[in-house]
Amino acid sequence: MKIVKSLILLIVFFLSFEGESQETLPIYSDYLSDNVYLVHPSAAGIGNTGKLRFTARQQWAGVKDAPTLQTISYHNRFREKAALGFILFNDSNGFHSQKGIQGTFAYHLDLNRASVFNQLSFGLSLTAVQNQVDQTQFFGDPTIAQIIRSDGYFNADFSVAYHRKGFSSYLTVKNLLLSAKNNLNNNLEPLDLRNYILSLGYYFGDKQSFQFEPSVMIQLRESTGERIVDFNLKAYKDFNKAQLWGALSYRKGFDAKPIEDLVYITPIIGVNYNKWMFSYTYTRQMNDIVLTDLGFHQVSIGVNLFTRKPRAAACPNINASF
């Protein structure tokens, strides 16, 4: 039984290495924890407050060397229409890891200065990544040098966003430079990692007892034709000095190889108090091959800085809760 579990772990590690870990920054459900900027550069400075966010994610709890991800991000406007942002991340997956920094410039155009919120946004991110493979962990194979191999690369993402009242939309092209390298390949040939992401959502129930925000996010990977779809629903409840919110996300992969099928269920619970935000995310993997029933866990902590006057009625990504 231990041998079978070890083989399954090895297979999933390699699949994850060929898929997510070669991306500049893996795309999970943490964008639902008030951090759309992790996915879409055009979200930098899009609202009325600066957002400092910390996230820590642990996959396959209880499994040694399981994937982990930590991020620190901040973004805000520095002029009426221009904004800056950055993300620091550390992504570890067994013997493979990558650390990087991403810088973003965004520009926001108000299309209607009346009582209706109507905004078009553009964002460009440039990323520097240090990729590393610890070959000292490849025991028993004399053909593999027992060394730590390291390689750096640069990448870029471009994004457009449009908001009107409670409607939100984002279109992002990730990995524009296509310069990420596979450290396990001696030829170091560039990998086709371009990923197209479309997000659509609508926030309604403003000034009601409860507010709701259904949304969908679609990913299309150019190299494989694989499509990944997130179906999401968030609900909000305001109290005197706090806001309690929860979300449920269903992720499904299409046109993938059978062993790579993605089926995730992710409930999220969070609270906004004064300028602070806290959320807990649990993801349960519904694939046929599952290493552990303990799932994936993530904690996000944030604080809003330099908050300005709220804009006209719009989604929570535009106006901070407090």
C-alpha positions in Angstrom: 0.0 0.0 0.0 2.9 2.4 0.8 4.5 1.7 -2.5 1.2 2.5 -4.4 0.8 5.7 -2.5 4.4 6.7 -3.2 3.9 6.0 -6.9 0.7 8.1 -6.9 2.5 10.9 -5.1 5.3 10.9 -7.6 2.9 11.0 -10.6 0.9 13.9 -9.2 4.1 15.8 -8.3 5.3 15.5 -11.9 1.8 16.5 -13.3 1.8 19.5 -11.0 5.3 20.4 -12.1 4.4 20.3 -15.7 1.2 22.3 -15.1 0.9 24.8 -12.3 4.4 25.1 -10.9 5.9 26.2 -14.3 3.4 29.1 -14.3 4.7 32.3 -12.9 2.2 32.3 -10.1 -0.3 29.4 -9.6 -3.9 30.2 -9.9 -6.0 28.9 -7.0 -9.2 30.3 -5.4 -7.5 32.9 -3.3 -8.7 35.6 -5.7 -12.1 35.2 -4.0 -10.6 36.3 -0.7 -10.7 40.0 -1.7 -7.6 39.7 -3.9 -8.5 39.7 -7.5 -5.1 41.4 -8.2 -3.4 38.0 -7.8 -4.9 36.9 -11.1 -5.7 40.2 -13.0 -3.1 43.0 -13.2 -5.8 45.5 -14.1 -7.2 45.1 -10.6 -4.2 47.1 -9.2 -5.6 50.2 -7.5 -9.0 49.6 -9.0 -10.9 50.5 -5.8 -10.9 53.3 -3.2 -8.3 51.8 -0.9 -4.8 50.3 -0.9 -4.9 46.6 -0.2 -2.1 44.8 1.7 -2.6 41.0 1.7 -0.8 38.0 3.0 -1.7 34.4 2.0 -0.3 31.0 3.0 -1.5 27.8 1.3 -0.8 24.1 2.2 -1.9 21.4 -0.2 -2.3 17.7 0.8 -2.1 18.4 4.5 -0.1 15.6 6.2 1.9 14.6 3.1 5.6 15.3 3.2 6.9 17.8 0.7 3.4 18.6 -0.5 3.0 21.9 -2.4 2.9 25.2 -0.5 2.5 28.8 -1.6 3.0 32.1 0.3 2.3 35.5 -1.2 2.5 39.1 -0.1 0.8 41.7 -2.3 0.0 45.4 -2.2 -1.6 47.8 -4.7 -3.0 51.3 -4.6 -3.3 54.4 -6.8 -0.6 57.0 -6.6 -2.4 59.5 -8.9 -6.0 60.0 -9.9 -5.9 57.4 -12.7 -2.6 55.5 -12.3 -1.8 52.7 -9.9 1.1 50.5 -8.8 1.3 47.1 -7.3 3.6 44.3 -6.3 3.5 40.6 -5.4 6.2 38.6 -3.7 5.7 34.8 -3.8 7.4 31.6 -2.8 6.0 28.4 -4.5 7.4 25.1 -3.4 6.4 21.7 -4.8 8.6 18.8 -3.5 12.0 19.0 -5.2 10.9 22.0 -7.3 10.5 25.6 -6.1 10.3 29.1 -7.4 10.5 32.5 -5.8 9.6 35.7 -7.6 8.6 39.4 -7.5 5.9 40.9 -9.7 5.5 44.6 -10.4 2.4 46.1 -11.9 1.4 49.4 -13.5 -2.4 50.0 -14.1 -4.4 52.8 -15.6 -8.1 53.5 -14.9 -10.5 55.6 -17.0 -13.7 56.9 -15.6 -16.2 56.7 -18.4 -19.0 58.4 -16.5 -18.5 60.8 -13.6 -22.2 60.9 -12.7 -23.9 58.7 -10.1 -23.3 55.5 -12.1 -19.9 53.8 -11.6 -18.5 53.1 -15.1 -14.7 52.4 -15.4 -12.3 50.9 -17.9 -8.9 49.7 -16.7 -5.7 48.4 -18.1 -2.8 46.6 -16.3 0.6 45.3 -17.2 2.8 43.1 -14.9 6.4 42.2 -15.2 7.8 39.3 -13.2 11.2 38.0 -12.3 11.4 34.4 -11.1 14.2 32.2 -9.7 13.5 28.6 -10.5 15.2 25.8 -8.6 15.3 22.0 -8.7 16.9 20.1 -5.8 18.4 17.1 -7.6 20.0 15.9 -4.3 16.5 14.5 -3.6 16.7 12.1 -6.6 17.9 9.1 -4.7 19.1 5.9 -6.4 19.6 7.3 -10.0 23.4 7.7 -10.7 22.6 9.4 -14.1 21.3 12.4 -12.3 24.0 14.7 -10.8 23.4 15.3 -7.1 23.3 19.1 -7.3 20.8 21.9 -7.0 20.0 23.4 -10.4 18.8 27.0 -10.6 17.6 29.2 -13.4 16.0 32.6 -13.7 13.5 34.0 -16.1 11.2 37.0 -16.8 7.6 37.0 -17.8 4.7 39.5 -18.3 0.9 39.6 -18.0 -1.5 42.0 -19.7 -5.0 42.7 -18.5 -8.2 44.7 -19.2 -11.1 45.3 -16.9 -14.5 46.9 -17.2 -16.9 47.8 -14.3 -20.3 49.3 -14.5 -22.5 49.5 -11.3 -22.4 45.9 -9.8 -21.0 44.3 -13.0 -17.3 43.3 -13.2 -15.3 41.8 -16.0 -11.6 41.0 -16.5 -9.7 39.6 -19.4 -6.0 38.7 -18.8 -3.3 37.1 -20.9 -0.7 35.6 -18.7 2.9 34.5 -19.5 3.3 36.8 -22.6 7.0 36.4 -22.8 6.9 32.6 -22.9 10.4 32.4 -21.5 9.9 30.0 -18.6 12.4 27.2 -18.8 12.1 23.5 -17.8 15.0 22.7 -15.6 14.6 19.0 -16.1 15.3 19.4 -19.8 19.0 19.8 -20.7 18.1 21.7 -23.9 16.3 24.4 -21.8 13.7 25.0 -24.5 11.1 27.7 -23.8 7.7 26.3 -22.7 4.4 27.6 -24.2 2.6 28.7 -21.0 0.3 31.3 -22.4 -3.0 31.3 -20.5 -6.1 33.4 -21.3 -8.4 34.2 -18.3 -11.9 35.7 -18.5 -13.8 36.6 -15.3 -17.4 37.9 -15.1 -19.4 38.7 -12.0 -22.3 40.7 -10.8 -22.9 42.1 -7.3 -26.5 42.8 -6.2 -28.6 43.4 -3.1 -26.9 46.7 -2.2 -28.5 48.1 1.0 -30.4 44.9 1.5 -30.0 42.5 4.5 -27.8 40.2 2.4 -25.7 40.8 -0.7 -24.8 38.2 -3.3 -22.1 38.1 -6.0 -22.2 35.2 -8.5 -19.2 35.0 -10.8 -17.4 32.7 -13.3 -13.8 32.5 -14.3 -12.6 30.7 -17.4 -9.0 29.7 -18.2 -7.8 28.6 -21.6 -4.3 27.1 -21.9 -2.9 27.7 -25.4 -0.4 24.9 -25.5 -2.9 22.1 -24.5 -6.3 23.6 -25.3 -7.3 22.7 -21.8 -10.2 24.7 -20.3 -10.7 25.3 -16.6 -13.9 26.9 -15.3 -14.6 28.2 -11.8 -18.3 28.7 -10.8 -18.5 30.9 -7.7 -21.0 32.4 -5.4 -20.3 34.9 -2.6 -22.7 36.2 0.1 -22.2 39.1 2.4 -23.9 40.2 5.7 -23.2 43.6 7.3 -23.2 44.1 11.0 -22.5 47.2 13.1 -18.7 47.3 12.6 -18.1 44.1 10.7 -19.0 42.2 7.6 -19.3 38.5 7.5 -19.0 36.8 4.1 -18.7 33.3 2.6 -18.1 31.8 -0.8 -18.4 28.5 -2.5 -16.4 27.7 -5.6 -16.6 24.7 -8.0 -13.6 24.2 -10.3 -13.9 21.8 -13.3 -11.3 21.0 -15.9 -12.3 20.1 -19.5 -10.4 18.4 -22.4 -7.6 17.2 -20.1 -6.1 13.8 -19.9 -8.0 11.5 -17.5 -5.3 11.6 -14.9 -5.2 15.4 -15.0 -8.9 16.0 -14.6 -9.6 18.9 -12.2 -12.5 18.8 -9.9 -12.3 21.0 -6.8 -14.9 22.1 -4.3 -13.8 25.2 -2.3 -15.8 26.8 0.6 -14.4 30.1 2.0 -15.4 32.0 5.1 -14.2 35.5 5.9 -14.7 38.5 8.1 -14.0 42.2 7.5 -13.6 44.2 10.7 -12.7 47.9 10.5 -9.8 48.0 8.0 -8.8 44.3 8.6 -9.7 41.2 6.6 -9.3 37.6 7.5 -10.4 34.5 5.6 -10.0 30.7 5.7 -10.2 28.6 2.5 -10.6 24.8 2.3 -10.4 22.9 -1.0 -11.4 19.3 -1.4 -10.1 17.5 -4.4 -12.8 15.3 -6.1 -10.5 13.5 -8.5 -10.4 9.7 -8.7 -6.8 9.8 -7.5 -6.6 11.6 -4.1 -3.5 11.4 -1.9 -5.3 12.5 1.3 -8.8 13.4 2.5 -7.4 16.3 4.5 -7.6 18.6 1.5 -5.9 22.0 0.9 -5.9 24.8 3.4 -5.3 28.5 3.1 -5.3 31.5 5.4 -5.4 35.1 4.1 -4.9 38.2 6.3 -5.2 41.7 5.0 -5.4 45.4 5.9 -6.7 48.3 3.9 -4.5 51.4 3.8 -5.1 55.0 2.7 -8.8 54.5 2.1 -10.5 57.2 0.2 -14.1 58.3 -0.2 -16.3 55.4 -1.6 -17.2 55.5 -5.3 -20.8 55.3 -6.7 -22.6 52.0 -6.1 -20.3 49.2 -7.2 -19.0 45.8 -6.3 -16.9 45.1 -3.1 -13.7 45.1 -5.2 -14.2 48.8 -5.8 -15.4 50.0 -2.4 -13.9 48.7 0.8 -16.3 47.5 3.5 -15.1 50.1 5.9 
